[in-house]
Each structure stands twice: as C-alpha cells, then as structure tokens.
Amino acid sequence: MNEFPICQSCGMPLETPEQMGTESDGSITRKYCAYCYQNGAFTNDITLDEMIESNLKYLKEWNKETGEDFTADTARKELQAYLSTLERWKN
C-alpha cells in the first residue's frame, strides 16, 4: 500500500505534485496542498474552527466515498480531534 503525505493544514492526501503547495521560490512542498499554501504562504488566514467548517462542506462526498454515515456534529468532533494534530494547528 502506497502512503501519501497529507496536507498539514486541511488533511487532504497529496497524491500528485499538482496537489502540492509551493514555496516562495516555486519549489513544491510535500507539507501543504495547493489549496492551502502557495508561494510560501497560506492562501487563507483562517482559524481551526473555520477550517473545520470548510471541510464539512465535503461531508456528503466523504460519506459516499468512504461508506461512512457521519452527521455534521460527529464529523465536526472528529475533524477537531484530527486537524488539531496537524502542524498548522498545533499549539
């Protein structure tokens, strides 16, 4: 099984170079995705709670792809626990 790095901001698997963010010199970073990080900076100045709510927009798709049946409340709690372990959100 091939394990991909995950974005240390939103948790998205980084399966291709196109999904990976870029540093200020244009080089690819395997730490963050292109949606969260471009040209050496985060694309959005958001809080962890805002990131959780952003991820919840994809809950229906997530449930369908994984066969899960998370409610928004359950997913919110899971995202809080998971995202808070990622580098961007560690205190």
Helices and strands as residue ranges (DSSP letters): G 17-19, E 20-22, E 28-33, E 37-38, E 41-42, H 48-56, H 59-66, H 72-83, G 87-89
